[in-house]
């Protein structure tokens, strides 16, 4: 429960050689409050996204035919395989078209990388592509996307970038894969590493606005799935759902083969496998994130893994990190994760 969570970190950064540029985030004037960062960051205007994607459906579960939609941006064919490929994974109720995903895609492509903007199952208008719901434990879907494009193009190096729920998924995969090619780097922003802690934090009175925002979207999606697959889903049996924990207990657990919300939170949390991560990994959080929480034992395991760089500036909110710069450079975290994977992968060849 929340009372067991270390709310005030004892250290802002740790890991092998944390560079100063990852420690010294300064918030934009007037946005030193975590809630303001989070809300303004969601609506802050951006330059027009002009990259034309190639759309591709990837089968992530042959057993039931589940597919995910990926929007891809490839460098010229002669250099495609040798260039770093970044796979971007969005957060809860986001999509490949989320503003932060598009922002990272533009930066990474301009830096010479291949970019794959992956939708989780059902996201980005793809509810008909799978009979299943989506949840934070589906790290195998990310692995299937890596394997598909590696097999198709002979990719030599792949990096993963994940936000919030997507951050948990890519960290979970990194722990499950260990030192497996072609994965060479991972970067996450405000990952939901301890799922139970985050779900309970969302139910705190000060965070109920965020919870209702997520919950409305999740319930709409569940009703849509019931319309598409009435033989699977029975929305009239669910009753009232007034929290994320209730949604996960009554719906995710029931339809995704978990015994309960607690069973889901335990089995799907990357916290269980972060000690097995061997690829160079950045975990970027903010001390004033309204609802991402880490248990003390998770912090201990993060600090003990030499492959993980953990940076936790005082400010930044949830996945916002709006800095004092002008133009798109105001989005500090997006620039940070692209810089991290570029510098980390530069000396790694497969």
C-alpha positions in Angstrom: 0.0 0.0 0.0 1.0 3.7 -0.3 2.2 3.8 3.3 4.9 1.3 2.4 6.3 3.4 -0.4 9.4 5.6 -0.1 7.8 8.9 -1.2 11.0 11.0 -0.8 14.0 9.5 -2.7 17.2 9.4 -0.8 19.2 9.9 -4.0 18.3 11.7 -7.2 20.5 9.7 -9.5 22.6 6.5 -9.4 24.1 4.0 -11.7 27.3 3.7 -13.6 28.5 7.1 -14.8 25.3 9.2 -14.8 26.1 12.1 -17.1 25.5 15.6 -15.8 23.0 16.4 -18.6 20.7 13.7 -17.1 20.8 15.2 -13.6 20.4 18.9 -14.3 16.9 19.3 -15.6 15.5 22.8 -14.9 11.7 23.3 -15.3 10.2 26.0 -17.4 9.4 29.1 -15.5 6.1 28.7 -13.6 6.1 25.0 -14.1 7.9 23.7 -11.0 4.8 22.0 -9.8 4.5 18.4 -10.8 0.7 18.6 -11.6 1.2 21.7 -13.7 4.1 20.0 -15.6 1.9 17.0 -16.2 -1.1 18.8 -17.5 0.6 21.5 -19.5 3.0 18.9 -21.0 0.0 17.0 -22.4 -1.3 20.1 -24.3 1.9 22.1 -25.1 1.9 22.9 -28.8 4.4 21.3 -31.1 5.7 21.7 -34.6 3.8 19.8 -37.3 4.8 16.2 -37.6 5.8 15.7 -41.2 7.2 12.2 -41.4 5.3 9.9 -43.7 5.1 6.4 -42.3 4.9 2.9 -43.8 2.2 1.0 -41.9 2.7 -2.6 -41.1 0.7 -5.2 -39.2 2.7 -7.5 -37.0 1.3 -10.8 -35.6 2.2 -10.9 -31.9 0.3 -14.0 -31.0 -0.2 -16.7 -33.6 -2.5 -18.7 -31.3 -5.3 -16.2 -31.6 -4.1 -14.1 -34.5 -3.6 -11.0 -32.5 -1.9 -8.2 -34.5 -0.5 -4.8 -33.7 -0.1 -1.8 -36.0 3.3 -0.3 -36.4 4.1 3.0 -38.2 7.6 2.8 -39.5 10.1 5.3 -40.8 13.1 3.7 -42.5 16.4 5.1 -43.5 17.6 4.3 -47.1 17.8 0.6 -47.9 21.7 0.5 -48.3 22.2 1.7 -44.7 19.0 0.4 -43.1 20.3 -2.7 -41.5 23.4 -1.1 -40.0 21.6 2.0 -38.5 20.2 1.9 -35.0 16.5 1.1 -35.0 14.4 2.5 -32.2 11.0 1.0 -31.3 8.8 3.5 -29.4 6.1 2.2 -27.0 3.4 4.6 -25.7 1.7 4.8 -22.4 -1.8 3.9 -21.0 -4.5 4.9 -23.5 -2.0 6.4 -25.8 -1.0 5.4 -29.3 1.7 5.6 -32.0 0.2 9.1 -32.7 0.7 10.4 -29.1 2.5 13.7 -29.3 5.5 12.6 -27.3 5.9 9.5 -29.5 5.8 11.7 -32.6 8.3 14.1 -31.1 10.8 11.3 -30.3 10.2 9.8 -33.8 11.1 13.1 -35.5 14.3 13.5 -33.4 15.4 10.0 -33.9 14.9 9.9 -37.6 16.7 13.2 -38.0 19.6 11.6 -36.1 19.8 8.9 -38.7 17.9 6.1 -37.0 15.2 3.9 -38.2 12.0 4.4 -36.2 9.1 2.1 -35.4 6.1 3.6 -33.6 4.4 0.6 -32.1 0.7 0.5 -31.0 -0.1 -1.8 -28.1 -3.0 -4.2 -28.8 -6.3 -2.3 -29.5 -4.6 1.1 -29.4 -4.6 3.6 -32.3 -8.0 2.4 -33.5 -7.0 -1.3 -33.8 -9.6 -2.9 -31.6 -10.6 -5.3 -34.4 -7.1 -6.7 -34.8 -7.2 -8.8 -31.7 -9.8 -10.6 -29.6 -7.9 -9.7 -26.4 -7.6 -6.7 -24.2 -4.2 -5.0 -23.7 -2.3 -4.8 -20.4 1.1 -4.0 -19.0 2.4 -7.5 -19.0 2.5 -8.0 -22.7 6.2 -7.6 -23.1 6.2 -10.4 -25.5 4.4 -8.2 -28.0 7.4 -5.9 -28.0 9.7 -8.8 -28.5 7.6 -10.1 -31.4 7.9 -6.7 -33.1 11.7 -6.7 -32.7 11.9 -10.2 -34.1 9.6 -9.4 -37.1 11.5 -6.4 -38.3 14.9 -7.9 -37.5 14.0 -10.9 -39.7 12.6 -8.7 -42.5 15.5 -6.2 -42.7 18.4 -7.9 -40.9 18.6 -5.2 -38.3 21.9 -5.2 -36.4 21.0 -3.0 -33.4 17.7 -2.2 -31.8 16.9 0.2 -28.9 13.6 0.4 -27.0 12.1 3.7 -25.7 9.0 3.4 -23.5 6.8 5.9 -21.7 4.9 5.1 -18.5 3.0 1.8 -19.1 5.1 1.3 -22.2 8.2 1.9 -20.0 7.2 -1.0 -17.8 6.7 -3.2 -20.8 10.1 -2.5 -22.4 11.9 -2.9 -19.0 10.1 -6.2 -18.5 11.2 -7.4 -21.9 14.8 -6.2 -21.2 14.8 -8.3 -18.0 13.4 -11.3 -19.8 15.9 -11.1 -22.7 19.0 -10.3 -20.7 21.9 -10.0 -23.2 20.0 -11.0 -26.3 20.7 -9.6 -29.7 19.9 -7.3 -31.3 18.8 -5.3 -28.2 21.6 -2.8 -27.4 19.9 -0.1 -25.3 16.7 0.8 -23.4 15.4 4.2 -22.3 12.3 4.9 -20.3 10.4 8.0 -19.1 8.4 7.7 -15.9 8.0 3.9 -16.2 5.2 2.2 -14.1 7.7 -0.3 -12.6 5.6 -1.0 -9.5 2.1 -1.4 -10.9 0.3 -1.8 -7.6 1.9 1.3 -6.2 0.9 3.3 -9.2 -2.7 2.1 -9.2 -3.1 3.0 -5.6 -1.5 6.4 -6.0 -4.0 7.2 -8.8 -6.8 6.7 -6.3 -5.4 9.3 -3.9 -7.9 12.3 -3.8 -5.4 14.6 -5.4 -5.0 12.3 -8.3 -8.6 11.3 -8.9 -8.8 13.6 -12.0 -6.1 11.5 -13.7 -7.7 8.3 -12.6 -11.1 9.3 -14.1 -9.4 10.3 -17.3 -7.8 6.9 -17.7 -10.8 5.0 -16.5 -13.2 6.7 -18.9 -11.0 5.7 -21.8 -10.6 2.1 -20.6 -14.3 1.6 -20.1 -15.1 3.0 -23.5 -12.6 0.6 -25.0 -14.1 -2.4 -23.0 -17.5 -1.6 -24.3 -16.2 -1.4 -27.8 -14.5 -4.8 -27.5 -17.8 -6.2 -26.2 -19.5 -5.0 -29.3 -16.8 -6.5 -31.6 -16.5 -9.8 -29.7 -19.8 -10.4 -27.8 -19.0 -14.1 -27.5 -16.0 -13.2 -25.2 -17.0 -10.1 -23.2 -20.1 -9.6 -20.9 -20.1 -6.0 -19.8 -23.4 -6.4 -17.9 -21.8 -8.7 -15.4 -19.1 -6.2 -14.4 -21.0 -3.9 -12.2 -19.7 -0.5 -11.2 -16.0 0.3 -11.7 -14.8 3.4 -9.9 -11.0 2.9 -9.8 -8.1 1.6 -11.8 -7.7 -1.2 -9.3 -11.3 -2.2 -9.7 -11.0 -2.2 -13.5 -7.9 -4.4 -13.2 -9.6 -6.7 -10.8 -13.0 -7.0 -12.5 -11.9 -6.8 -16.1 -8.2 -7.3 -16.7 -7.9 -10.2 -14.3 -11.1 -11.9 -15.5 -10.3 -11.7 -19.2 -6.5 -11.9 -19.2 -6.0 -15.0 -17.1 -5.0 -13.4 -13.8 -6.4 -14.5 -10.5 -6.9 -10.9 -9.3 -5.6 -7.3 -9.6 -2.8 -8.2 -7.2 -1.8 -11.2 -9.2 -1.8 -9.0 -12.3 0.3 -6.3 -10.7 2.8 -8.9 -9.4 3.2 -10.9 -12.6 3.2 -7.9 -15.0 5.5 -5.6 -13.1 9.0 -5.1 -14.5 10.1 -4.7 -10.8 10.3 -8.5 -10.7 13.0 -8.8 -13.4 15.0 -5.5 -13.3 17.9 -7.3 -11.7 18.2 -9.4 -14.9 18.5 -6.4 -17.2 21.9 -6.5 -19.1 21.4 -4.0 -21.9 22.4 -0.5 -21.0 19.2 1.1 -19.7 18.1 4.6 -18.7 15.2 5.1 -16.3 14.2 8.7 -16.1 11.7 9.7 -13.4 10.7 12.9 -11.6 10.5 13.2 -7.9 7.3 15.2 -8.3 5.5 12.7 -10.6 1.9 12.7 -9.3 1.4 9.0 -9.4 4.5 6.9 -10.2 5.7 5.3 -7.0 8.6 2.9 -6.3 8.8 0.5 -3.4 12.0 0.7 -1.4 13.1 -2.8 -2.5 12.7 -1.8 -6.1 15.0 1.2 -5.6 17.5 -1.1 -4.0 17.4 -3.5 -7.0 17.7 -0.6 -9.4 20.8 0.7 -7.6 22.4 -2.7 -7.5 22.2 -3.3 -11.3 25.3 -1.8 -13.0 23.6 -1.8 -16.4 20.9 0.7 -15.2 21.3 4.4 -15.1 18.6 5.9 -12.9 18.0 9.6 -13.0 15.3 11.3 -10.9 15.4 15.1 -11.2 13.4 17.0 -8.6 10.9 18.3 -11.2 9.3 17.0 -14.4 5.8 15.7 -13.5 4.6 12.6 -15.3 6.2 12.3 -18.7 6.4 16.1 -19.1 9.8 17.6 -18.3 9.1 20.9 -20.0 12.3 22.9 -19.8 13.2 26.6 -20.4 14.3 26.1 -24.1 12.4 27.3 -27.1 10.7 25.5 -29.9 10.6 21.7 -29.7 13.7 21.7 -27.5 11.3 22.5 -24.6 10.6 18.8 -24.5 13.7 17.9 -22.5 12.9 14.2 -21.9 12.4 13.4 -25.5 15.8 14.8 -26.4 17.3 13.0 -23.4 16.2 9.5 -24.4 17.2 9.9 -28.0 20.6 11.2 -27.0 21.0 8.3 -24.5 20.3 5.5 -27.0 22.4 7.2 -29.7 25.4 7.6 -27.4 25.0 4.2 -25.8 24.6 2.3 -29.1 27.4 4.2 -30.9 30.1 1.8 -29.8 28.0 -1.4 -30.0 28.1 -3.6 -33.1 26.5 -7.0 -33.6 
